[in-house]
Amino acid sequence: MIDAFYYNIVFAPSKKPLMYTPSSPPIRVRVPTHLLLIAGFSTPLAPPGKSVQHRAAVAKGAVIIGDHLHDDILQELAVRAARLE
């Protein structure tokens, strides 16, 4: 098990890049290691934006998950789903 914190997606999942903000108050969870999809990646802080929602997310410490990382996560999910078939 590892300790982790829950993050919330800011915009619709189709909007790129994917931006997440930490829950407030922080939601601490324990994740079994066999459920990890990917590890050892960085999540840079989101740059300033123009919309009110974007600025509010940046003020909360929003992070970006890039397309390449998101694709890697989806690929790992597909591999695991195929193993269950």
C-alpha positions as CSV (number, residue, x, y, z in Angstrom):
1,M,0.0,0.0,0.0
2,I,1.1,3.6,-0.6
3,D,-0.4,6.8,0.6
4,A,-1.8,9.2,-2.1
5,F,-4.0,12.2,-2.3
6,Y,-7.0,12.6,-4.5
7,Y,-7.1,15.2,-7.3
8,N,-10.1,16.5,-9.2
9,I,-10.2,17.0,-13.0
10,V,-10.8,20.7,-13.8
11,F,-12.3,20.6,-17.3
12,A,-14.1,17.9,-19.3
13,P,-11.7,14.9,-20.0
14,S,-11.8,15.8,-23.7
15,K,-10.2,19.2,-23.1
16,K,-6.4,19.1,-23.4
17,P,-4.1,19.2,-21.6
18,L,-5.7,17.5,-18.6
19,M,-5.6,19.7,-15.5
20,Y,-6.2,18.5,-12.0
21,T,-6.5,20.3,-8.6
22,P,-6.0,18.9,-5.2
23,S,-9.2,18.2,-3.2
24,S,-10.0,20.7,-0.5
25,P,-9.7,19.6,2.2
26,P,-7.1,17.1,1.0
27,I,-8.4,13.5,0.6
28,R,-5.8,11.0,1.7
29,V,-6.2,7.5,0.3
30,R,-4.3,4.2,0.6
31,V,-3.7,2.6,-2.8
32,P,-2.7,-1.1,-3.2
33,T,0.5,-1.2,-5.2
34,H,-1.0,-3.6,-7.8
35,L,-3.5,-0.9,-8.8
36,L,-0.7,1.6,-9.8
37,L,-0.9,2.4,-13.5
38,I,2.3,4.4,-13.8
39,A,4.9,5.9,-11.5
40,G,7.8,8.2,-11.5
41,F,6.4,11.1,-13.6
42,S,6.2,14.8,-13.0
43,T,3.1,16.9,-12.9
44,P,4.1,20.5,-13.7
45,L,2.0,23.4,-12.3
46,A,-0.6,24.7,-14.8
47,P,0.2,28.0,-16.4
48,P,-2.0,31.1,-15.9
49,G,-5.1,31.1,-18.1
50,K,-7.8,33.4,-19.3
51,S,-11.0,31.9,-18.1
52,V,-12.3,32.3,-14.6
53,Q,-12.4,28.5,-14.1
54,H,-8.8,28.2,-15.3
55,R,-7.5,31.0,-13.0
56,A,-9.4,29.5,-10.0
57,A,-7.8,26.1,-10.7
58,V,-4.3,27.7,-10.9
59,A,-4.9,29.5,-7.6
60,K,-5.7,26.0,-6.1
61,G,-2.4,24.6,-7.3
62,A,-3.6,22.9,-10.5
63,V,-1.2,20.4,-12.2
64,I,-1.0,19.3,-15.8
65,I,-1.0,15.7,-17.0
66,G,0.4,15.8,-20.5
67,D,-0.9,13.9,-23.5
68,H,2.0,11.5,-23.6
69,L,1.5,10.5,-19.9
70,H,-2.3,10.3,-20.4
71,D,-1.7,8.0,-23.4
72,D,0.6,5.8,-21.4
73,I,-2.0,5.5,-18.6
74,L,-4.7,4.5,-21.2
75,Q,-2.4,2.0,-22.8
76,E,-1.7,0.3,-19.4
77,L,-5.5,0.2,-18.7
78,A,-6.1,-1.5,-22.1
79,V,-3.3,-4.1,-21.4
80,R,-4.9,-4.9,-18.0
81,A,-8.4,-5.1,-19.5
82,A,-7.1,-7.5,-22.2
83,R,-5.6,-9.8,-19.5
84,L,-9.1,-10.0,-17.8
85,E,-10.8,-11.2,-21.0
